[in-house]
């Protein structure tokens, strides 16, 4: 989805737009999950629930990807949802449902697919709470449904560091705080810098636990999912991620990696 590039400053910027441009890339995710579901279940997935939906940008791309797809967006931040509702859903509002609710207790129709992306589910700090959330997701899926979540790992995911990316008109800064070795609790922040020297600090702040892949997969099994697949990203000739994710049974622990977990009902 193309967006107009205009000169941005800390005073003129819209933080939600910057987040969508720098953090989210829903098109390949929707395509990936559609292929995986079709191959595994032999039918097209049509109904989605996006937990921690924010502006509903993923829901928007999902709805537009197929003529009869519908979505339910769940979040606690009414202001953020209102921004997305006003900006994105003209002409397709009837196919989008909003729920201001805790994802652990939301009531909604059963769906083909539930997603929890951008590591949002890491707000859950202890295993019993995490398993209860996963169980609630399982109860909200159709009999052959799929729960998809992403996970960041590798030594770099545990280190105190900053990572900067020039995005065209602004710089996205991912700021990882120190990790508590006993609880794996950490604070992560997003900042934005602009060519005129102005800055937006702590625009988004996350109090997370960094979960390991094996313990997350075990928690999904304990929540009742029949099978959990790991989709691992390949690398190009320069050793950088190539954006191609395939199912794997073993993987080398690179310095930094992002994987998808597909939990099948």
C-alpha positions as CSV (number, residue, x, y, z in Angstrom):
1,X,0.0,0.0,0.0
2,X,1.7,3.2,-1.2
3,X,1.8,6.2,1.1
4,X,2.7,9.8,0.3
5,X,6.1,10.9,1.4
6,X,6.1,14.4,2.8
7,X,8.7,16.2,5.0
8,X,8.1,15.1,8.5
9,X,9.1,16.8,11.8
10,X,8.3,16.1,15.4
11,X,5.6,18.7,15.3
12,X,3.9,17.6,12.1
13,X,4.1,13.9,12.4
14,X,1.3,11.4,13.1
15,X,2.9,8.6,15.4
16,X,0.3,6.0,14.3
17,X,1.2,6.5,10.7
18,X,4.9,6.2,11.5
19,X,4.3,3.0,13.4
20,X,2.4,1.4,10.5
21,X,5.2,2.5,8.1
22,X,8.1,1.3,10.2
23,X,6.9,-1.7,12.2
24,X,4.1,-3.3,10.2
25,X,4.2,-5.1,6.8
26,X,0.9,-6.9,6.7
27,X,0.8,-7.9,3.0
28,X,3.3,-10.7,3.1
29,X,2.0,-11.9,6.4
30,X,-1.6,-12.2,5.0
31,X,-0.3,-14.0,2.0
32,X,1.8,-16.4,4.1
33,X,-1.0,-17.3,6.4
34,X,-3.4,-17.7,3.6
35,X,-1.1,-20.2,1.8
36,X,-0.4,-22.1,5.0
37,X,-4.1,-22.4,5.9
38,X,-5.1,-23.4,2.4
39,X,-2.4,-26.1,2.1
40,X,-3.1,-27.5,5.6
41,X,-6.9,-27.3,5.6
42,X,-7.8,-27.4,2.0
43,X,-10.1,-24.4,2.1
44,X,-9.7,-20.6,2.0
45,X,-9.6,-18.8,5.4
46,X,-12.2,-16.1,5.5
47,X,-12.6,-14.9,9.1
48,X,-9.9,-13.3,11.3
49,X,-9.5,-12.0,14.8
50,X,-6.5,-9.8,15.4
51,X,-5.6,-9.5,19.0
52,X,-3.7,-6.3,20.1
53,X,-5.0,-4.9,16.8
54,X,-4.1,-1.2,17.4
55,X,-5.2,0.7,14.3
56,X,-6.5,-2.4,12.6
57,X,-4.0,-2.1,9.8
58,X,-3.5,-5.9,9.6
59,X,-7.3,-6.4,9.5
60,X,-7.5,-3.8,6.7
61,X,-5.1,-5.8,4.5
62,X,-6.8,-9.0,5.4
63,X,-10.3,-7.7,4.3
64,X,-9.0,-6.3,1.1
65,X,-7.2,-9.5,0.2
66,X,-10.4,-11.5,-0.6
67,X,-13.9,-10.4,-1.5
68,X,-15.7,-11.9,1.4
69,X,-13.2,-11.8,4.2
70,X,-14.1,-10.3,7.5
71,X,-12.1,-9.3,10.6
72,X,-12.5,-8.6,14.3
73,X,-10.0,-6.3,15.9
74,X,-9.4,-6.5,19.7
75,X,-7.6,-3.9,21.7
76,X,-7.9,-2.0,25.0
77,X,-6.8,1.4,23.5
78,X,-10.0,3.0,22.2
79,X,-8.2,6.1,20.9
80,X,-5.9,4.0,18.7
81,X,-8.8,2.0,17.4
82,X,-10.8,5.1,16.7
83,X,-7.8,6.5,14.7
84,X,-7.7,3.4,12.5
85,X,-11.5,3.2,12.2
86,X,-11.6,6.8,10.8
87,X,-8.6,6.4,8.6
88,X,-8.7,3.0,7.0
89,X,-12.2,1.4,6.6
90,X,-14.2,3.7,4.4
91,X,-16.4,1.5,2.2
92,X,-15.6,-1.7,4.0
93,X,-16.7,-0.8,7.5
94,X,-19.4,-3.5,7.4
95,X,-16.7,-6.2,7.2
96,X,-14.8,-5.0,10.2
97,X,-15.8,-5.4,13.8
98,X,-14.1,-3.7,16.7
99,X,-13.9,-5.0,20.3
100,X,-12.5,-2.9,23.1
101,X,-11.7,-5.8,25.4
102,X,-8.9,-7.7,27.2
103,X,-7.7,-10.4,24.7
104,X,-7.9,-12.9,27.6
105,X,-11.6,-12.5,28.0
106,X,-13.0,-11.1,24.7
107,X,-16.3,-12.5,23.5
108,X,-16.5,-12.9,19.7
109,X,-17.7,-15.4,17.1
110,X,-15.3,-18.3,16.3
111,X,-13.0,-17.6,13.5
112,X,-10.6,-19.4,11.1
113,X,-7.6,-17.4,12.2
114,X,-6.4,-15.5,15.2
115,X,-3.2,-13.5,15.1
116,X,-1.0,-11.8,17.8
117,X,1.9,-10.1,16.0
118,X,4.6,-7.7,16.7
119,X,5.5,-9.7,19.8
120,X,2.5,-8.1,21.5
121,X,1.6,-11.2,23.5
122,X,4.9,-10.8,25.4
123,X,3.1,-8.4,27.8
124,X,2.1,-11.6,29.7
125,X,4.8,-12.0,32.3
126,X,4.2,-15.5,33.8
127,X,3.5,-18.9,32.4
128,X,0.0,-19.5,33.9
129,X,-1.3,-16.2,32.5
130,X,0.2,-17.0,29.1
131,X,-1.3,-20.4,29.0
132,X,-4.7,-19.0,30.0
133,X,-4.5,-16.5,27.1
134,X,-3.6,-19.3,24.7
135,X,-6.5,-21.4,25.9
136,X,-8.9,-18.5,25.3
137,X,-7.5,-18.1,21.8
138,X,-8.1,-21.8,21.2
139,X,-11.7,-21.5,22.4
140,X,-12.2,-18.7,19.9
141,X,-11.1,-20.8,16.9
142,X,-13.2,-22.9,14.6
143,X,-12.5,-26.7,14.8
144,X,-9.8,-26.5,12.1
145,X,-8.6,-23.0,13.0
146,X,-5.1,-21.5,13.2
147,X,-3.4,-19.2,15.8
148,X,-0.4,-17.4,14.4
149,X,2.1,-15.4,16.5
150,X,5.7,-14.1,16.0
151,X,8.7,-14.4,18.2
152,X,12.1,-12.6,18.3
153,X,15.1,-14.6,19.5
154,X,18.9,-14.9,19.3
155,X,21.5,-13.3,21.6
156,X,20.7,-9.8,20.2
157,X,17.1,-10.1,21.4
158,X,18.5,-10.3,25.0
159,X,21.0,-7.5,24.8
160,X,20.7,-3.8,25.8
161,X,21.0,-2.1,22.5
162,X,19.6,0.4,20.0
163,X,18.8,-0.4,16.4
164,X,18.2,2.4,13.9
165,X,16.5,2.2,10.4
166,X,16.1,5.1,7.9
167,X,12.6,4.8,6.6
168,X,12.4,7.7,4.1
169,X,11.6,10.9,5.8
170,X,12.4,9.7,9.3
171,X,14.5,7.3,11.3
172,X,12.9,4.5,13.3
173,X,14.8,3.7,16.6
174,X,14.2,0.4,18.4
175,X,15.5,0.8,21.9
176,X,16.0,-2.4,24.0
177,X,16.5,-1.9,27.7
178,X,18.4,-4.2,30.0
179,X,17.1,-7.7,30.6
180,X,16.4,-9.1,34.1
181,X,18.2,-12.5,34.0
182,X,15.8,-14.1,36.5
183,X,12.4,-12.9,35.1
184,X,13.3,-12.1,31.5
185,X,11.5,-8.8,32.0
186,X,12.6,-5.9,29.9
187,X,11.4,-2.5,28.7
188,X,11.4,-1.8,24.9
189,X,10.8,1.6,23.4
190,X,10.3,3.1,20.0
191,X,11.6,6.6,19.1
192,X,11.5,8.6,15.9
193,X,14.2,11.0,14.6
194,X,13.7,13.5,11.8
195,X,16.0,15.2,9.3
196,X,15.5,18.7,10.9
197,X,17.0,17.3,14.1
198,X,13.8,17.1,16.0
199,X,12.9,13.8,17.9
200,X,10.0,12.0,19.4
201,X,11.1,9.9,22.3
202,X,9.3,7.0,24.0
203,X,6.4,7.2,21.5
204,X,5.7,3.5,22.3
205,X,6.8,1.7,25.4
206,X,6.5,-2.0,26.1
207,X,6.9,-3.9,29.4
208,X,7.6,-7.4,28.1
209,X,8.9,-10.7,29.1
210,X,11.2,-12.3,26.5
211,X,9.9,-15.8,26.0
212,X,12.0,-18.5,24.5
213,X,10.7,-20.5,21.6
214,X,10.7,-24.0,23.3
215,X,8.8,-22.7,26.3
216,X,6.3,-20.8,24.1
217,X,5.7,-23.9,22.0
218,X,5.2,-26.0,25.2
219,X,2.7,-23.5,26.5
220,X,0.7,-23.7,23.3
221,X,0.6,-27.5,23.6
222,X,-0.5,-27.2,27.2
223,X,-3.3,-24.8,26.0
224,X,-4.7,-27.6,23.8
225,X,-3.3,-26.9,20.4
226,X,-2.8,-30.2,18.5
227,X,0.4,-29.1,16.6
228,X,2.7,-26.2,16.6
229,X,4.8,-25.5,13.4
230,X,7.8,-23.2,13.4
231,X,8.4,-21.1,10.3
232,X,12.0,-20.0,10.0
233,X,13.4,-17.2,7.8
234,X,16.0,-18.1,5.2
235,X,19.1,-15.9,4.5
236,X,20.5,-14.3,1.4
237,X,24.1,-14.3,0.1
238,X,25.0,-11.4,2.5
239,X,23.7,-13.4,5.5
240,X,20.6,-11.2,5.9
241,X,17.0,-12.4,6.2
242,X,15.4,-12.9,2.8
243,X,11.8,-12.8,3.9
244,X,11.1,-16.4,2.9
245,X,9.8,-18.5,5.8
246,X,9.7,-22.3,5.7
247,X,8.7,-25.0,8.2
248,X,11.7,-26.4,10.1
249,X,12.4,-29.0,12.7
250,X,15.9,-27.6,13.6
251,X,17.5,-24.2,13.3
252,X,20.8,-22.6,14.2
253,X,20.5,-19.9,16.8
254,X,21.6,-16.8,14.8
255,X,22.4,-13.5,16.5
256,X,18.9,-12.2,15.7
257,X,16.0,-14.0,14.2
258,X,12.2,-13.7,13.9
259,X,10.1,-16.8,13.6
260,X,6.4,-17.5,13.2
261,X,4.6,-20.1,15.3
262,X,1.6,-21.7,13.7
263,X,-0.6,-23.4,16.4
264,X,-3.2,-25.6,14.8
265,X,-6.5,-26.4,16.6
